[in-house]
Amino acid sequence: MSAPWQRSTTPALGIWIKFPLPEVLEVLVGSGVDFVVLDCEHGAFDRRSMSSLVGVARGLGLSVFVRVPGRAPADLYPPLDAGADGLFVPHVDDATAARLIVDACRFPPLGNRPASPTTRAGGWGRTSTTEYLLRGNTEVTLVAQVESPAGVANAGDIAAVAGLDAVFIGPFDLALASGLSPDDPAFHALLTRVEAATDGRALGGVAGDAAQIVELADRGYAFLMIGADTSLLAAAASSLVGLARRTSSQSEVRT
């Protein structure tokens, strides 16, 4: 299956998943979200829970990606074998790192990923070898996260690496690494630089509200992360409790 943003004329919308709970995916699938990213970099995932939730998402017909904790083979291979639709790989600072990711995640002759058709990715041994290898090399989506000044400077070279499918700007780490406030014009110049350098390659980012979704769509972003299960729960709880407190206070005033 191709990436959701390849099947849409508007940005595909995704949600980070930090809770390793199948019920979270069951709740979200009815929201109309285009894809989810299991956050193994910052979420409460181990290898077992990651694999289980990939299976749940696939069963629900929900596109599922995994943000891996690092670029080592031990980080990259498990979600590929689990059958994830693709990987978000953090802190890709140059083309050399991007090429190593591709080499680890594509089967020969495009790379050196070790094959194991008896995994979920291979249909537990029921998928033909040809189909298994083809999916791994043409349908598994590799997304490089650019989130440092070095990554910004090398964004064009990163995007040009064969076998890489998309670039994602990680604004929070980029702001920290650059020492700039997200509101600083100099920070926005970094974003613009990546946007220009990666023109022609699918570009992803983070949108905090509807206005930002429209803005980034106009700037050519193909996919956007619009929240996390944790932040959605926190925001809904705070809003509801705040409303209840205000309603209770108003009732006391009237009495």
KOLVEX-725940 format. One record per residue (C-alpha): residue in one letter; x, y negated, z negated. Coordinates in steps of 0.1 Angstrom, whole numbers. Layout:
KOLVEX-725940
+------+-------+-------+-------+
! type !    c1 !    c2 !    c3 !
+------+-------+-------+-------+
!    A !     X !     Y !     Z !
...
+------+-------+-------+-------+
This chain:
KOLVEX-725940
+------+-------+-------+-------+
! type !    c1 !    c2 !    c3 !
+------+-------+-------+-------+
!    M !     0 !     0 !     0 !
!    S !    13 !   -34 !     9 !
!    A !    17 !   -62 !   -17 !
!    P !   -16 !   -80 !   -25 !
!    W !    -2 !  -113 !   -12 !
!    Q !     4 !   -97 !    22 !
!    R !   -34 !   -90 !    24 !
!    S !   -46 !  -125 !    15 !
!    T !   -46 !  -160 !    31 !
!    T !   -47 !  -175 !    -4 !
!    P !   -22 !  -169 !   -33 !
!    A !   -26 !  -135 !   -50 !
!    L !   -33 !  -139 !   -87 !
!    G !   -15 !  -118 !  -113 !
!    I !   -15 !  -113 !  -151 !
!    W !    15 !  -103 !  -172 !
!    I !     7 !   -73 !  -194 !
!    K !    26 !   -72 !  -228 !
!    F !     3 !   -48 !  -247 !
!    P !     9 !   -12 !  -238 !
!    L !   -28 !    -4 !  -240 !
!    P !   -49 !    12 !  -212 !
!    E !   -80 !    -6 !  -224 !
!    V !   -64 !   -39 !  -214 !
!    L !   -62 !   -28 !  -178 !
!    E !   -98 !   -15 !  -180 !
!    V !  -110 !   -49 !  -192 !
!    L !   -89 !   -69 !  -166 !
!    V !   -98 !   -48 !  -135 !
!    G !  -134 !   -63 !  -136 !
!    S !  -120 !   -98 !  -136 !
!    G !  -111 !   -98 !   -99 !
!    V !   -74 !  -102 !  -106 !
!    D !   -52 !   -92 !   -77 !
!    F !   -24 !   -74 !   -96 !
!    V !    -8 !   -69 !  -130 !
!    V !    28 !   -69 !  -140 !
!    L !    38 !   -46 !  -169 !
!    D !    63 !   -67 !  -188 !
!    C !    91 !   -44 !  -199 !
!    E !   114 !   -73 !  -204 !
!    H !    94 !   -90 !  -231 !
!    G !    64 !   -67 !  -238 !
!    A !    60 !   -38 !  -263 !
!    F !    68 !   -11 !  -237 !
!    D !    89 !    20 !  -238 !
!    R !    94 !    44 !  -209 !
!    R !    64 !    66 !  -219 !
!    S !    39 !    37 !  -223 !
!    M !    51 !    21 !  -190 !
!    S !    46 !    53 !  -170 !
!    S !    12 !    59 !  -186 !
!    L !    -1 !    24 !  -178 !
!    V !    12 !    27 !  -142 !
!    G !    -9 !    58 !  -139 !
!    V !   -39 !    41 !  -154 !
!    A !   -36 !    11 !  -131 !
!    R !   -33 !    34 !  -101 !
!    G !   -64 !    53 !  -112 !
!    L !   -83 !    20 !  -115 !
!    G !   -73 !     9 !   -80 !
!    L !   -53 !   -20 !   -95 !
!    S !   -20 !   -31 !   -79 !
!    V !     7 !   -26 !  -106 !
!    F !    42 !   -40 !  -108 !
!    V !    68 !   -36 !  -135 !
!    R !    91 !   -64 !  -147 !
!    V !   122 !   -44 !  -157 !
!    P !   144 !   -54 !  -186 !
!    G !   176 !   -55 !  -165 !
!    R !   193 !   -45 !  -133 !
!    A !   209 !   -12 !  -144 !
!    P !   198 !    20 !  -127 !
!    A !   183 !    31 !  -160 !
!    D !   160 !     1 !  -159 !
!    L !   151 !     4 !  -122 !
!    Y !   146 !    42 !  -116 !
!    P !   118 !    50 !  -142 !
!    P !    91 !    26 !  -129 !
!    L !    99 !    37 !   -93 !
!    D !    95 !    73 !  -102 !
!    A !    63 !    64 !  -122 !
!    G !    48 !    51 !   -89 !
!    A !    48 !    14 !   -95 !
!    D !    39 !    -7 !   -65 !
!    G !    70 !   -27 !   -70 !
!    L !    95 !   -43 !   -94 !
!    F !   100 !   -79 !  -107 !
!    V !   138 !   -80 !  -114 !
!    P !   148 !  -109 !  -138 !
!    H !   179 !  -131 !  -136 !
!    V !   190 !  -125 !  -100 !
!    D !   217 !  -152 !   -96 !
!    D !   233 !  -144 !   -63 !
!    A !   231 !  -123 !   -32 !
!    T !   255 !   -97 !   -46 !
!    A !   230 !   -89 !   -74 !
!    A !   202 !   -88 !   -49 !
!    R !   220 !   -64 !   -27 !
!    L !   228 !   -41 !   -57 !
!    I !   190 !   -41 !   -65 !
!    V !   181 !   -31 !   -30 !
!    D !   208 !    -4 !   -29 !
!    A !   195 !    11 !   -61 !
!    C !   158 !     9 !   -51 !
!    R !   158 !    21 !   -15 !
!    F !   164 !    56 !    -3 !
!    P !   192 !    64 !    22 !
!    P !   200 !    50 !    47 !
!    L !   187 !    17 !    33 !
!    G !   202 !    23 !    -1 !
!    N !   212 !    50 !   -26 !
!    R !   181 !    56 !   -47 !
!    P !   180 !    92 !   -59 !
!    A !   150 !   111 !   -48 !
!    S !   126 !   131 !   -70 !
!    P !    94 !   140 !   -51 !
!    T !    80 !   159 !   -82 !
!    T !    73 !   125 !   -99 !
!    R !    41 !   105 !   -97 !
!    A !    57 !    85 !   -68 !
!    G !    59 !   118 !   -49 !
!    G !    24 !   129 !   -58 !
!    W !    38 !   153 !   -83 !
!    G !    53 !   172 !   -54 !
!    R !    22 !   172 !   -32 !
!    T !    32 !   143 !   -10 !
!    S !    52 !   151 !    21 !
!    T !    89 !   142 !    20 !
!    T !    85 !   119 !    50 !
!    E !    57 !   100 !    33 !
!    Y !    74 !    98 !     0 !
!    L !   106 !    84 !    15 !
!    L !    87 !    60 !    38 !
!    R !    67 !    46 !     9 !
!    G !    98 !    40 !   -11 !
!    N !   115 !    22 !    17 !
!    T !    86 !     2 !    32 !
!    E !    58 !    -2 !     6 !
!    V !    76 !    -6 !   -27 !
!    T !    79 !   -43 !   -32 !
!    L !   111 !   -58 !   -46 !
!    V !   108 !   -92 !   -62 !
!    A !   139 !  -112 !   -73 !
!    Q !   134 !  -136 !  -101 !
!    V !   153 !  -169 !   -97 !
!    E !   156 !  -185 !  -132 !
!    S !   190 !  -202 !  -135 !
!    P !   208 !  -231 !  -118 !
!    A !   231 !  -205 !  -101 !
!    G !   200 !  -187 !   -88 !
!    V !   187 !  -220 !   -74 !
!    A !   220 !  -227 !   -57 !
!    N !   220 !  -193 !   -41 !
!    A !   183 !  -190 !   -34 !
!    G !   187 !  -190 !     3 !
!    D !   213 !  -162 !     3 !
!    I !   192 !  -142 !   -22 !
!    A !   161 !  -145 !     0 !
!    A !   181 !  -134 !    31 !
!    V !   191 !  -100 !    16 !
!    A !   176 !   -73 !    37 !
!    G !   153 !   -50 !    18 !
!    L !   142 !   -77 !    -7 !
!    D !   106 !   -87 !    -3 !
!    A !    99 !  -118 !   -24 !
!    V !   114 !  -144 !   -47 !
!    F !    98 !  -155 !   -79 !
!    I !   107 !  -187 !   -97 !
!    G !   108 !  -181 !  -135 !
!    P !   101 !  -217 !  -147 !
!    F !   105 !  -212 !  -185 !
!    D !   140 !  -196 !  -183 !
!    L !   150 !  -220 !  -155 !
!    A !   141 !  -250 !  -178 !
!    L !   161 !  -235 !  -206 !
!    A !   191 !  -226 !  -185 !
!    S !   191 !  -260 !  -168 !
!    G !   185 !  -280 !  -200 !
!    L !   157 !  -299 !  -183 !
!    S !   121 !  -304 !  -194 !
!    P !    95 !  -290 !  -170 !
!    D !    82 !  -326 !  -167 !
!    D !   116 !  -340 !  -156 !
!    P !   118 !  -350 !  -119 !
!    A !   152 !  -333 !  -118 !
!    F !   135 !  -300 !  -128 !
!    H !   109 !  -304 !  -100 !
!    A !   138 !  -310 !   -76 !
!    L !   152 !  -275 !   -86 !
!    L !   118 !  -260 !   -77 !
!    T !   117 !  -279 !   -44 !
!    R !   152 !  -267 !   -36 !
!    V !   142 !  -230 !   -40 !
!    E !   110 !  -235 !   -20 !
!    A !   129 !  -250 !     9 !
!    A !   157 !  -223 !     7 !
!    T !   133 !  -194 !     7 !
!    D !   110 !  -206 !    34 !
!    G !    99 !  -176 !    54 !
!    R !   101 !  -152 !    24 !
!    A !    72 !  -146 !     1 !
!    L !    75 !  -170 !   -29 !
!    G !    59 !  -166 !   -63 !
!    G !    56 !  -188 !   -94 !
!    V !    36 !  -196 !  -125 !
!    A !     4 !  -216 !  -126 !
!    G !   -11 !  -228 !  -159 !
!    D !   -45 !  -241 !  -146 !
!    A !   -67 !  -244 !  -116 !
!    A !   -52 !  -277 !  -105 !
!    Q !   -17 !  -261 !  -104 !
!    I !   -30 !  -231 !   -85 !
!    V !   -43 !  -255 !   -58 !
!    E !   -10 !  -275 !   -58 !
!    L !    12 !  -244 !   -55 !
!    A !   -10 !  -229 !   -28 !
!    D !    -6 !  -261 !    -8 !
!    R !    32 !  -258 !   -13 !
!    G !    32 !  -223 !     3 !
!    Y !    33 !  -200 !   -27 !
!    A !    21 !  -165 !   -19 !
!    F !    15 !  -152 !   -54 !
!    L !    10 !  -168 !   -88 !
!    M !    11 !  -155 !  -124 !
!    I !   -18 !  -172 !  -142 !
!    G !   -15 !  -159 !  -177 !
!    A !    -7 !  -129 !  -200 !
!    D !   -29 !  -106 !  -219 !
!    T !   -15 !  -121 !  -251 !
!    S !   -21 !  -157 !  -242 !
!    L !   -55 !  -150 !  -228 !
!    L !   -65 !  -134 !  -261 !
!    A !   -50 !  -162 !  -281 !
!    A !   -66 !  -189 !  -261 !
!    A !  -101 !  -172 !  -262 !
!    A !   -98 !  -166 !  -300 !
!    S !   -87 !  -201 !  -307 !
!    S !  -114 !  -216 !  -286 !
!    L !  -141 !  -195 !  -301 !
!    V !  -130 !  -200 !  -337 !
!    G !  -126 !  -237 !  -331 !
!    L !  -161 !  -240 !  -318 !
!    A !  -174 !  -220 !  -347 !
!    R !  -156 !  -243 !  -372 !
!    R !  -170 !  -274 !  -355 !
!    T !  -205 !  -260 !  -354 !
!    S !  -203 !  -250 !  -390 !
!    S !  -191 !  -285 !  -400 !
!    Q !  -218 !  -302 !  -381 !
!    S !  -244 !  -280 !  -398 !
!    E !  -231 !  -290 !  -432 !
!    V !  -232 !  -327 !  -423 !
!    R !  -269 !  -324 !  -413 !
!    T !  -278 !  -306 !  -445 !
+------+-------+-------+-------+
